[in-house]
Amino acid sequence: MRAVTYSLTASVPVAMDRVFDLLIDPARMPEWVPACRAASAPTPLERGSLIKLQFAAREAELEVIELKRPSAFAWVEREPRRHWRTSFRLNFAGGLTSVTVQQIWMPPSLGTWLRAKFFPKRNVAARLDRLVQDLRKAVSK
């Protein structure tokens, strides 16, 4: 089964270091992760660190799989959506930072892929857009 990839590239009007520092600060994740109410993790984060996020109706456990200052940060969701990977790529763009957010879903079966295709439960494109909008607000504080 092939992976399903969703991507969004946008600019944030601050330096790369500030965006990266915001991304890797678990205490600030509720500011930019849509619907997140709380986050906890060891600080500083490193590859293999676990981050626990609390949402209204569920909890999620993320594992950091990439952390390269100041340009790359990625995680896989261990629970409950075991087949999702989220990554952030930052690039210098003059006085701005170009942020590419990518979510990759590896459907566990053809049946799961068909259900998601014909009966979608989430609008991933809208979710990525909201994430970037919230990231812009958070980094400007």
DSSP file (Angstrom, degrees, kcal/mol; ACC not computed):
  #  RESIDUE AA STRUCTURE BP1 BP2  ACC     N-H-->O    O-->H-N    N-H-->O    O-->H-N    TCO  KAPPA ALPHA  PHI   PSI    X-CA   Y-CA   Z-CA
    1    1 A M              0   0    0      0, 0.0     2,-0.2     0, 0.0   109,-0.0   0.000 360.0 360.0 360.0 132.2    0.0    0.0    0.0
    2    2 A R        -     0   0    0      1,-0.1     2,-0.1   104,-0.1   103,-0.0  -0.503 360.0-107.4 -81.9 149.3    1.4    3.4   -1.0
    3    3 A A        -     0   0    0     -2,-0.2     2,-0.5   103,-0.1   103,-0.2  -0.404  23.2-133.5 -72.2 149.9    1.6    6.2    1.5
    4    4 A V  E     -A  105   0A   0    101,-3.1   101,-3.0    -2,-0.1     2,-0.4  -0.939  25.2-160.9-106.1 124.6   -0.7    9.2    1.2
    5    5 A T  E     -A  104   0A   0     -2,-0.5     2,-0.4    99,-0.2    99,-0.2  -0.902  13.8-174.0-116.3 134.3    1.1   12.5    1.5
    6    6 A Y  E     +A  103   0A   0     97,-2.8    97,-2.8    -2,-0.4     2,-0.3  -0.988  14.4 179.3-121.5 132.7   -0.3   16.0    2.4
    7    7 A S  E     -A  102   0A   0     -2,-0.4     2,-0.3    95,-0.2    95,-0.2  -0.970  14.5-178.2-136.7 150.9    2.0   19.0    2.2
    8    8 A L  E     -A  101   0A   0     93,-2.1    93,-3.0    -2,-0.3     2,-0.5  -0.967   7.1-165.0-145.9 130.8    1.8   22.7    2.7
    9    9 A T  E     +A  100   0A   0     -2,-0.3     2,-0.3    91,-0.2    91,-0.2  -0.972  22.8 152.4-117.4 131.3    4.5   25.4    2.2
   10   10 A A  E     -A   99   0A   0     89,-2.5    89,-3.6    -2,-0.5     2,-0.4  -0.936  37.9-111.4-148.0 166.8    4.1   28.8    3.7
   11   11 A S  E     -A   98   0A   0     -2,-0.3    87,-0.2    87,-0.2   125,-0.1  -0.827  16.6-159.5-107.9 148.2    6.2   31.7    4.9
   12   12 A V  E     -A   97   0A   0     85,-2.6    85,-2.6    -2,-0.4     2,-1.6  -0.993  23.2-129.4-123.5 129.6    6.6   32.9    8.5
   13   13 A P  S    S+     0   0    0      0, 0.0     2,-0.3     0, 0.0    83,-0.1  -0.136  78.5  73.8 -81.2  45.6    7.9   36.5    9.0
   14   14 A V  S    S-     0   0    0     -2,-1.6    -2,-0.2    83,-0.1   126,-0.1  -0.924  90.1 -74.3-143.7 171.0   10.7   35.7   11.5
   15   15 A A    >>  -     0   0    0     -2,-0.3     4,-1.7     1,-0.1     3,-0.5  -0.269  41.4-115.1 -67.6 152.4   14.1   34.1   11.6
   16   16 A M  H 3> S+     0   0    0      1,-0.2     4,-3.1    80,-0.2     5,-0.2   0.868 112.9  58.6 -54.2 -42.6   14.5   30.3   11.2
   17   17 A D  H 3> S+     0   0    0      1,-0.2     4,-2.7     2,-0.2    -1,-0.2   0.887 105.5  49.1 -59.2 -40.1   15.9   29.9   14.7
   18   18 A R  H <> S+     0   0    0     -3,-0.5     4,-1.7     2,-0.2    -1,-0.2   0.903 113.1  46.6 -67.1 -40.4   12.8   31.4   16.3
   19   19 A V  H  X S+     0   0    0     -4,-1.7     4,-2.3     2,-0.2    -2,-0.2   0.937 114.2  47.8 -65.9 -45.7   10.5   29.2   14.4
   20   20 A F  H  X S+     0   0    0     -4,-3.1     4,-2.1     1,-0.2    -2,-0.2   0.916 109.5  52.6 -61.9 -44.2   12.6   26.1   15.2
   21   21 A D  H  < S+     0   0    0     -4,-2.7     4,-0.3    -5,-0.2    -1,-0.2   0.878 110.4  49.0 -60.5 -37.4   12.8   27.0   18.9
   22   22 A L  H >< S+     0   0    0     -4,-1.7     3,-1.2     1,-0.2    -1,-0.2   0.923 109.2  52.5 -65.8 -44.7    9.0   27.3   19.0
   23   23 A L  H 3< S+     0   0    0     -4,-2.3    -2,-0.2     1,-0.2    -1,-0.2   0.875 112.4  43.8 -60.1 -39.4    8.5   23.9   17.2
   24   24 A I  T 3< S+     0   0    0     -4,-2.1    21,-0.4    -5,-0.1    -1,-0.2   0.324  89.0  97.0 -94.7   9.5   10.7   22.0   19.7
   25   25 A D    X>  -     0   0    0     -3,-1.2     3,-1.7    -4,-0.3     4,-0.6  -0.837  55.6-165.9 -98.6 101.3    9.4   23.6   22.8
   26   26 A P  G >4 S+     0   0    0      0, 0.0     3,-1.1     0, 0.0    -1,-0.2   0.835  85.8  62.0 -56.5 -34.1    6.7   21.1   24.2
   27   27 A A  G 34 S+     0   0    0      1,-0.2    12,-0.1     2,-0.1     4,-0.1   0.776 107.6  44.5 -63.6 -24.8    5.3   23.8   26.6
   28   28 A R  G X> S+     0   0    0     -3,-1.7     3,-1.6    -6,-0.2     4,-0.5   0.462  84.1  96.2 -98.9  -2.3    4.4   25.9   23.6
   29   29 A M  H XX S+     0   0    0     -3,-1.1     4,-2.9    -4,-0.6     3,-1.5   0.861  75.6  62.6 -57.8 -38.1    2.9   23.2   21.4
   30   30 A P  H 34 S+     0   0    0      0, 0.0    -1,-0.3     0, 0.0     6,-0.1   0.744  95.8  63.6 -60.7 -18.5   -0.7   24.0   22.5
   31   31 A E  H <4 S+     0   0    0     -3,-1.6    -2,-0.2     1,-0.1   107,-0.2   0.783 121.7  14.8 -73.0 -26.8   -0.2   27.4   20.9
   32   32 A W  H << S+     0   0    0     -3,-1.5   103,-0.3    -4,-0.5   102,-0.2   0.579 100.8  90.0-129.3 -12.9    0.2   26.0   17.4
   33   33 A V  S >< S-     0   0    0     -4,-2.9     3,-2.1    -5,-0.2    -1,-0.1  -0.799  87.5-111.4 -85.5 116.7   -1.0   22.3   17.3
   34   34 A P  T 3  S-     0   0    0      0, 0.0     3,-0.1     0, 0.0    -2,-0.1  -0.211  92.6  -2.2 -55.0 130.5   -4.7   22.5   16.5
   35   35 A A  T 3  S+     0   0    0      1,-0.2    21,-0.5    -5,-0.1     2,-0.3   0.452  92.6 143.1  70.2   4.3   -7.0   21.5   19.3
   36   36 A C    <   -     0   0    0     -3,-2.1    -1,-0.2    -7,-0.2    19,-0.2  -0.601  26.2-180.0 -77.0 131.7   -4.1   20.6   21.6
   37   37 A R        +     0   0    0     17,-3.7     2,-0.3     1,-0.4    18,-0.2   0.723  65.0   0.3-101.5 -29.1   -4.8   21.6   25.3
   38   38 A A  E     -B   54   0A   0     16,-1.2    16,-2.9    -9,-0.1    -1,-0.4  -0.990  56.1-165.2-158.7 154.4   -1.5   20.5   26.9
   39   39 A A  E     -B   53   0A   0     -2,-0.3     2,-0.4    14,-0.2    14,-0.2  -0.996   5.5-175.6-143.5 145.2    1.8   18.9   26.0
   40   40 A S  E     +B   52   0A   0     12,-2.1    12,-2.9    -2,-0.3    -2,-0.0  -0.999  16.9 138.0-143.6 144.6    4.6   17.3   28.1
   41   41 A A        -     0   0    0     -2,-0.4    10,-0.1    10,-0.2     2,-0.1  -0.967  54.8 -79.6-169.5 162.4    8.0   15.9   27.3
   42   42 A P        -     0   0    0      0, 0.0     4,-0.1     0, 0.0     7,-0.0  -0.473  60.6-102.9 -68.4 147.5   11.5   15.9   28.6
   43   43 A T  S    S+     0   0    0     -2,-0.1     2,-0.1     1,-0.1   -18,-0.1  -0.969  98.9  35.7-120.0 141.0   13.5   19.0   27.8
   44   44 A P  S    S-     0   0    0      0, 0.0    -1,-0.1     0, 0.0   -19,-0.1   0.616  91.0-133.5 -76.3 156.3   15.5   19.5   25.7
   45   45 A L        +     0   0    0    -21,-0.4     2,-0.3    -2,-0.1    -2,-0.1  -0.388  30.2 172.2 -70.3 151.2   14.0   17.3   23.1
   46   46 A E    >   -     0   0    0     -4,-0.1     3,-2.4    -2,-0.1    18,-0.2  -0.941  46.6 -63.1-148.7 170.5   16.2   14.8   21.2
   47   47 A R  T 3  S+     0   0    0     -2,-0.3    18,-0.2     1,-0.3     3,-0.1  -0.363 124.9  24.9 -58.5 130.5   15.7   12.0   18.7
   48   48 A G  T 3  S+     0   0    0     16,-2.9    -1,-0.3     1,-0.3    17,-0.1   0.243  88.2 138.9  96.3 -12.5   13.7    9.3   20.4
   49   49 A S    <   -     0   0    0     -3,-2.4    15,-2.7    14,-0.1     2,-0.4  -0.328  48.2-132.7 -63.7 147.6   12.0   11.6   22.9
   50   50 A L  E     - C   0  63A   0     13,-0.2     2,-0.5    -3,-0.1    13,-0.2  -0.876  16.8-164.3-104.2 136.7    8.4   11.0   23.6
   51   51 A I  E     - C   0  62A   0     11,-2.5    11,-3.1    -2,-0.4     2,-0.5  -0.979   5.9-153.9-119.1 129.5    5.9   13.9   23.6
   52   52 A K  E     -BC  40  61A   0    -12,-2.9   -12,-2.1    -2,-0.5     2,-0.4  -0.919  11.8-168.8-106.2 124.9    2.4   13.5   25.2
   53   53 A L  E     -BC  39  60A   0      7,-2.6     7,-2.5    -2,-0.5     2,-0.5  -0.894   8.2-150.6-111.6 141.6   -0.3   15.7   23.8
   54   54 A Q  E     +BC  38  59A   0    -16,-2.9   -17,-3.7    -2,-0.4   -16,-1.2  -0.954  16.3 177.1-113.9 130.4   -3.8   16.1   25.4
   55   55 A F        -     0   0    0      3,-3.0   -19,-0.1    -2,-0.5   -20,-0.1  -0.650  46.7 -93.3-115.9 176.3   -6.8   17.0   23.3
   56   56 A A  S    S+     0   0    0    -21,-0.5   -20,-0.1    -2,-0.2     3,-0.0   0.929 120.8  16.8 -58.8 -47.4  -10.4   17.3   24.4
   57   57 A A  S    S+     0   0    0      1,-0.1     2,-0.3    -3,-0.0    -1,-0.2   0.458 128.8  22.1-109.3  -2.1  -11.4   13.8   23.7
   58   58 A R        -     0   0    0      2,-0.0    -3,-3.0    22,-0.0     2,-0.3  -0.967  59.4-129.1-155.9 168.7   -8.1   11.9   23.3
   59   59 A E  E     -C   54   0A   0     -2,-0.3     2,-0.4    -5,-0.2    -5,-0.2  -0.896  20.9-158.0-118.9 154.9   -4.4   11.8   24.1
   60   60 A A  E     -C   53   0A   0     -7,-2.5    -7,-2.6    -2,-0.3     2,-0.5  -0.979   6.8-152.1-133.1 147.6   -1.6   11.3   21.7
   61   61 A E  E     -CD  52  79A   0     18,-2.5    17,-3.3    -2,-0.4    18,-1.3  -0.983  17.0-169.9-120.7 123.1    1.9   10.0   22.1
   62   62 A L  E     -CD  51  77A   0    -11,-3.1   -11,-2.5    -2,-0.5     2,-0.5  -0.833  11.7-151.3-111.8 147.4    4.5   11.2   19.6
   63   63 A E  E     -CD  50  76A   0     13,-2.7    13,-2.0    -2,-0.3     2,-0.4  -0.982  21.1-127.8-118.1 125.1    8.1   10.0   19.1
   64   64 A V  E     + D   0  75A   0    -15,-2.7   -16,-2.9    -2,-0.5    11,-0.3  -0.557  33.1 169.6 -70.2 123.5   10.6   12.5   17.8
   65   65 A I  E     +     0   0A   0      9,-2.2     2,-0.3    -2,-0.4    10,-0.2   0.545  64.5  28.3-113.2 -12.2   12.3   10.9   14.8
   66   66 A E  E     + D   0  74A   0      8,-1.5     8,-2.3   -20,-0.1    -1,-0.3  -0.968  52.6 163.4-151.1 134.4   14.3   13.8   13.4
   67   67 A L  E     + D   0  73A   0     -2,-0.3     2,-0.5     6,-0.2     6,-0.2  -0.738   9.9 160.7-152.3  96.8   15.7   16.9   15.0
   68   68 A K  E >>  - D   0  72A   0      4,-2.7     4,-2.4    -2,-0.2     3,-1.8  -0.920  44.0-104.7-124.9 104.3   18.3   18.9   13.0
   69   69 A R  T 34 S-     0   0    0     -2,-0.5   -52,-0.1     1,-0.3    -2,-0.1  -0.475  91.4  -0.9 -68.4 135.4   18.8   22.4   14.2
   70   70 A P  T 34 S+     0   0    0      0, 0.0    -1,-0.3     0, 0.0   -50,-0.2  -0.827 133.0  36.9-106.3  26.8   17.7   24.8   12.7
   71   71 A S  T <4 S+     0   0    0     -3,-1.8    19,-2.7     1,-0.2     2,-0.4   0.607 100.1  46.5-122.5 -10.6   16.0   23.2    9.7
   72   72 A A  E  <  +DE  68  89A   0     -4,-2.4    -4,-2.7    17,-0.2     2,-0.3  -0.992  40.5 161.7-145.8 136.8   14.2   19.9   10.4
   73   73 A F  E     +DE  67  88A   0     15,-1.9    15,-3.0    -2,-0.4     2,-0.3  -0.969  14.7 164.7-148.4 131.7   11.8   18.4   13.0
   74   74 A A  E     -DE  66  87A   0     -8,-2.3    -9,-2.2    -2,-0.3    -8,-1.5  -0.995  10.2-176.5-149.7 153.2    9.7   15.3   12.6
   75   75 A W  E     -DE  64  86A   0     11,-2.6    11,-2.6    -2,-0.3     2,-0.4  -0.967  17.7-140.6-142.5 160.2    7.6   12.9   14.7
   76   76 A V  E     -DE  63  85A   0    -13,-2.0   -13,-2.7    -2,-0.3     2,-0.6  -0.950  28.1-121.5-115.6 144.7    5.6    9.7   14.3
   77   77 A E  E     -D   62   0A   0      7,-2.3     7,-0.4    -2,-0.4   -15,-0.3  -0.769  26.3-177.4 -87.4 121.4    2.4    9.3   16.2
   78   78 A R  E     +     0   0A   0    -17,-3.3     4,-0.2    -2,-0.6   -16,-0.2   0.846  60.7  56.7 -86.3 -37.6    2.7    6.1   18.4
   79   79 A E  E    S-D   61   0A   0    -18,-1.3   -18,-2.5     2,-0.2    -1,-0.3  -0.990 115.0 -12.8-145.0 141.2   -0.8    6.3   19.8
   80   80 A P  S    S+     0   0    0      0, 0.0     2,-1.4     0, 0.0     3,-0.1  -0.967 132.8  42.0 -90.5 -15.2   -3.6    6.4   18.7
   81   81 A R    >   +     0   0    0      1,-0.2     3,-1.4    -2,-0.1    -4,-0.3  -0.611  68.3 175.3 -93.8  79.1   -3.0    7.1   15.0
   82   82 A R  T 3   +     0   0    0     -2,-1.4    -1,-0.2     1,-0.3    -3,-0.0   0.574  68.0  57.8 -64.2 -12.5    0.0    4.8   14.6
   83   83 A H  T 3  S+     0   0    0     -3,-0.1    23,-2.4    -7,-0.1     2,-0.4   0.123  83.2 101.0-110.2  22.0    0.4    5.3   10.9
   84   84 A W  E <   - F   0 105A   0     -3,-1.4    -7,-2.3    -7,-0.4     2,-0.4  -0.888  43.3-174.2-113.1 138.6    1.0    9.1   10.7
   85   85 A R  E     -EF  76 104A   0     19,-2.2    19,-2.7    -2,-0.4     2,-0.4  -0.994   4.7-166.4-127.2 136.1    4.2   11.0   10.4
   86   86 A T  E     +EF  75 103A   0    -11,-2.6   -11,-2.6    -2,-0.4     2,-0.3  -0.985  10.2 179.4-123.7 132.2    4.5   14.8   10.6
   87   87 A S  E     -EF  74 102A   0     15,-2.6    15,-2.5    -2,-0.4     2,-0.4  -0.965  15.9-156.0-134.4 152.1    7.6   16.7    9.5
   88   88 A F  E     -EF  73 101A   0    -15,-3.0   -15,-1.9    -2,-0.3     2,-0.5  -0.993   6.8-170.1-125.4 129.7    8.6   20.3    9.3
   89   89 A R  E     -EF  72 100A   0     11,-2.2    11,-2.6    -2,-0.4     2,-0.4  -0.989   8.1-162.5-120.0 126.7   11.3   21.7    7.0
   90   90 A L  E     - F   0  99A   0    -19,-2.7     2,-0.4    -2,-0.5     9,-0.2  -0.901   8.5-178.5-112.4 137.3   12.5   25.2    7.5
   91   91 A N  E     - F   0  98A   0      7,-2.1     7,-3.0    -2,-0.4     2,-0.2  -0.993  32.3-110.1-134.8 142.7   14.4   27.2    4.8
   92   92 A F  E     + F   0  97A   0     -2,-0.4     5,-0.2     5,-0.2     3,-0.1  -0.503  34.1 175.9 -67.6 133.6   15.9   30.7    4.9
   93   93 A A  E >   - F   0  96A   0      3,-2.3     3,-1.6     1,-0.3     2,-0.5  -0.480  56.1 -84.2-139.6  64.7   13.9   33.1    2.6
   94   94 A G  T 3  S-     0   0    0      1,-0.3    -1,-0.3    -2,-0.0     0, 0.0  -0.596 110.2 -10.2  72.0-122.9   15.4   36.5    3.1
   95   95 A G  T 3  S+     0   0    0     -2,-0.5    -1,-0.3    -3,-0.1     2,-0.2   0.367 133.2  69.7 -87.5   4.8   13.8   38.0    6.2
   96   96 A L  E <  S- F   0  93A   0     -3,-1.6    -3,-2.3   -83,-0.1     2,-0.5  -0.661  75.8-129.0-115.1 170.0   11.3   35.2    6.2
   97   97 A T  E     -AF  12  92A   0    -85,-2.6   -85,-2.6    -2,-0.2     2,-0.6  -0.993  16.8-142.3-119.8 126.2   11.3   31.5    7.0
   98   98 A S  E     -AF  11  91A   0     -7,-3.0    -7,-2.1    -2,-0.5     2,-0.5  -0.783  20.4-164.2 -86.3 123.6    9.8   29.1    4.5
   99   99 A V  E     -AF  10  90A   0    -89,-3.6   -89,-2.5    -2,-0.6     2,-0.6  -0.943   9.3-168.9-114.2 123.4    8.0   26.3    6.4
  100  100 A T  E     -AF   9  89A   0    -11,-2.6   -11,-2.2    -2,-0.5     2,-0.5  -0.959   6.4-168.3-110.6 118.7    7.0   23.1    4.7
  101  101 A V  E     -AF   8  88A   0    -93,-3.0   -93,-2.1    -2,-0.6     2,-0.4  -0.908   8.1-177.0-105.7 130.7    4.7   20.9    6.8
  102  102 A Q  E     -AF   7  87A   0    -15,-2.5   -15,-2.6    -2,-0.5     2,-0.5  -0.993  12.9-168.1-132.8 132.3    4.1   17.4    5.6
  103  103 A Q  E     -AF   6  86A   0    -97,-2.8   -97,-2.8    -2,-0.4     2,-0.5  -0.980   8.5-166.9-117.4 131.5    1.9   14.7    6.9
  104  104 A I  E     -AF   5  85A   0    -19,-2.7   -19,-2.2    -2,-0.5     2,-0.5  -0.969   1.1-166.0-120.5 128.7    2.3   11.1    5.6
  105  105 A W  E     -AF   4  84A   0   -101,-3.0  -101,-3.1    -2,-0.5   -21,-0.2  -0.963   6.3-161.7-116.2 126.0   -0.2    8.4    6.3
  106  106 A M        -     0   0    0    -23,-2.4  -103,-0.1    -2,-0.5  -104,-0.1  -0.872  20.8-140.5-105.2  98.9    0.6    4.8    5.6
  107  107 A P        -     0   0    0      0, 0.0     3,-0.1     0, 0.0     4,-0.0  -0.347   3.0-143.2 -60.1 134.4   -2.7    3.0    5.4
  108  108 A P  S    S+     0   0    0      0, 0.0     2,-0.3     0, 0.0     3,-0.1   0.702  77.7   6.2 -73.5 -17.7   -2.5   -0.4    7.2
  109  109 A S  S  > S-     0   0    0      1,-0.1     4,-2.0     0, 0.0     5,-0.1  -0.982  73.2-108.0-156.9 164.6   -4.7   -2.1    4.6
  110  110 A L  H  > S+     0   0    0     -2,-0.3     4,-2.6     1,-0.2     5,-0.2   0.883 118.5  55.8 -63.0 -39.4   -6.6   -1.5    1.3
  111  111 A G  H  > S+     0   0    0      2,-0.2     4,-2.4     1,-0.2    -1,-0.2   0.895 106.9  49.2 -60.9 -41.3   -9.9   -1.5    3.2
  112  112 A T  H  > S+     0   0    0      2,-0.2     4,-2.3     1,-0.2    -1,-0.2   0.914 111.3  49.6 -64.4 -43.2   -8.7    1.3    5.5
  113  113 A W  H  X S+     0   0    0     -4,-2.0     4,-2.3     1,-0.2    -2,-0.2   0.918 111.1  49.2 -62.3 -43.8   -7.5    3.3    2.5
  114  114 A L  H  X S+     0   0    0     -4,-2.6     4,-2.4     2,-0.2     5,-0.3   0.908 110.4  50.2 -63.6 -42.7  -10.9    2.9    0.7
  115  115 A R  H  X S+     0   0    0     -4,-2.4     4,-2.5     1,-0.2    -1,-0.2   0.919 113.0  46.7 -61.1 -43.0  -12.8    4.0    3.8
  116  116 A A  H  < S+     0   0    0     -4,-2.3    -1,-0.2     1,-0.2    -2,-0.2   0.870 112.9  50.3 -66.9 -36.2  -10.6    7.1    4.2
  117  117 A K  H  < S+     0   0    0     -4,-2.3    -2,-0.2    -5,-0.2    -1,-0.2   0.914 123.6  27.1 -68.1 -44.0  -11.0    7.9    0.5
  118  118 A F  H  < S+     0   0    0     -4,-2.4    -2,-0.2     1,-0.2    -3,-0.2   0.663 132.3  33.0 -97.8 -18.2  -14.8    7.6    0.3
  119  119 A F  S  < S-     0   0    0     -4,-2.5    -1,-0.2    -5,-0.3    -2,-0.1  -0.489  79.3-171.8-134.3  64.5  -15.8    8.5    3.9
  120  120 A P        -     0   0    0      0, 0.0    -4,-0.1     0, 0.0     3,-0.1  -0.311  13.8-172.3 -65.3 138.9  -13.2   11.0    5.1
  121  121 A K        +     0   0    0      1,-0.2     2,-0.4    -5,-0.0    -5,-0.0   0.630  69.4  37.3-100.7 -19.9  -13.3   12.0    8.8
  122  122 A R        -     0   0    0     -6,-0.1     2,-1.0     4,-0.0    -1,-0.2  -0.980  67.1-136.4-138.2 147.6  -10.8   14.8    8.7
  123  123 A N     >  -     0   0    0     -2,-0.4     4,-2.0     1,-0.2     5,-0.1  -0.829  24.1-177.5-100.0  93.7   -9.8   17.5    6.3
  124  124 A V  H  > S+     0   0    0     -2,-1.0     4,-2.6     1,-0.2     5,-0.2   0.865  78.4  55.7 -65.8 -38.1   -6.0   17.3    6.4
  125  125 A A  H  > S+     0   0    0      1,-0.2     4,-2.1     2,-0.2    -1,-0.2   0.927 110.5  45.2 -61.1 -44.6   -5.4   20.3    4.1
  126  126 A A  H  > S+     0   0    0      1,-0.2     4,-2.4     2,-0.2    -1,-0.2   0.878 111.9  53.2 -65.8 -37.4   -7.5   22.6    6.4
  127  127 A R  H  X S+     0   0    0     -4,-2.0     4,-2.3     2,-0.2    -2,-0.2   0.911 109.4  47.7 -64.8 -42.5   -5.8   21.2    9.4
  128  128 A L  H  X S+     0   0    0     -4,-2.6     4,-2.2     2,-0.2    -2,-0.2   0.899 111.1  51.7 -65.1 -40.1   -2.3   21.9    8.0
  129  129 A D  H  X S+     0   0    0     -4,-2.1     4,-2.3    -5,-0.2    -2,-0.2   0.924 110.8  47.4 -62.5 -44.0   -3.4   25.4    7.1
  130  130 A R  H  X S+     0   0    0     -4,-2.4     4,-2.9     1,-0.2     5,-0.2   0.905 109.0  55.0 -63.8 -40.7   -4.7   26.1   10.6
  131  131 A L  H  X S+     0   0    0     -4,-2.3     4,-2.2     1,-0.2    -1,-0.2   0.925 110.1  45.7 -57.7 -45.9   -1.4   24.7   12.0
  132  132 A V  H  X S+     0   0    0     -4,-2.2     4,-2.4     2,-0.2    -1,-0.2   0.904 112.2  51.0 -66.6 -41.2    0.6   27.2   10.0
  133  133 A Q  H  X S+     0   0    0     -4,-2.3     4,-1.9     1,-0.2    -2,-0.2   0.929 112.8  45.9 -60.7 -45.1   -1.7   30.1   10.9
  134  134 A D  H  X S+     0   0    0     -4,-2.9     4,-2.6  -102,-0.2    -1,-0.2   0.862 109.9  55.0 -66.5 -35.2   -1.4   29.2   14.6
  135  135 A L  H  X S+     0   0    0     -4,-2.2     4,-2.4  -103,-0.3    -2,-0.2   0.917 106.8  50.9 -62.5 -43.7    2.4   28.9   14.2
  136  136 A R  H  X S+     0   0    0     -4,-2.4     4,-1.1     1,-0.2    -2,-0.2   0.916 112.3  46.5 -59.8 -43.7    2.6   32.4   12.7
  137  137 A K  H  < S+     0   0    0     -4,-1.9     4,-0.4     1,-0.2     3,-0.4   0.930 113.5  48.4 -64.3 -45.4    0.6   33.8   15.7
  138  138 A A  H >< S+     0   0    0     -4,-2.6     3,-1.1     1,-0.2    -2,-0.2   0.881 110.1  49.9 -65.1 -39.5    2.7   31.9   18.3
  139  139 A V  H 3< S+     0   0    0     -4,-2.4    -1,-0.2     1,-0.2    -2,-0.2   0.726 103.5  60.7 -75.1 -19.9    6.0   32.9   16.8
  140  140 A S  T 3<        0   0    0     -4,-1.1    -1,-0.2    -3,-0.4    -2,-0.2   0.554 360.0 360.0 -83.3  -6.3    5.1   36.6   16.7
  141  141 A K    <         0   0    0     -3,-1.1    -1,-0.2    -4,-0.4    -2,-0.1   0.484 360.0 360.0 -75.0 360.0    4.5   36.7   20.5
